[in-house]
Amino acid sequence: MGCPSFNGIRVDACDTIVTNADAKQVIVMDSDYKNAWIEAKGYPSEKTIIRHVLNYMEGGSESFKHKMATYMLYEDDLMVKS
């Protein structure tokens, strides 16, 4: 399987979009339903990227705080025992 082409332009390198693992780089895209563009890109540790991840993937900071509080209730049960 080769790399895809976008609007007839061949892409020389392919990246897989992974949402449940440590990423080396995050690329935030946006569109107007006709065209798409890169809105931001950077390392997952950058403040701007963290904000995008919180908003787009975690449902906002309040949702993330609620999720973390819920996980903390079950922290001992969730930890993998070796």
N, C-alpha and C positions, 0 to 999 in steps of 0.2 A: 504494500500500500504506500503510495507516494504522498507528498505534501499537497494540500489543496491549493487552488488558485482563487484569488479574490478579484472580482471584476476583470478577469482575464490576465491578472498579474500573477505569475508563478511565485510561490513562496519557497525560499531555499531552506528554511528550517521550520520544523513543526514543534509546537509546544502542546502539551496536554493540559487541559484545565482541571486542576485538582482542588477540591474544596475541603477535603478532610485530612489534610496532611500539612507538614511544614513546607511553606513555599519559599523559594529563593527570591522571587519577584512577584509583585501584585500589579496587574494592569486593570484599571477601572475604565470601562467603556460606557459610552452613552450613545443615544441615537435619536433621530427625529422620525423614525419608522421608515425612512427612505435612505438615509445615510448614517453611517456609524463613525465614531471617532474615539480616540483615546483621550479620556478626561484627565487621568492621572496615572502615574506609574512610579514604582519605587519599592524599597525594601519593606517587609511587613512591620519592621520596628519604627518606621517613620510616622510621626504624628498624623500627617495628612492621610496616609494610607490606613492607619488604625481607625480614623474617623469614618472613612468609606466602608471599611469592613464592618464596623459596628452598625452603621446605618443600613447597608445593603444586605449583609449576610446574617446579622444578629438581631435585626428588627429595631435597632436604636439602643441608646445607652440604658434606658429604663428597663427594657426587655432583657438586655444582657445582665444587668444587676440582679434582676429577679431570677434569671436562670442560674447565675453563680450562687445566689443565696440558697436556691433549691438544691444545687449540687452539694453545697457545704453541709446540708442536713444529712446527706447520705455519704459523706466523704469516706468514712471507714468501710462502709459496705461496697463502695465503688472501687476502692484501691485493689489492684491486682496483687494477690499474695503469691510469692514465689516459693 
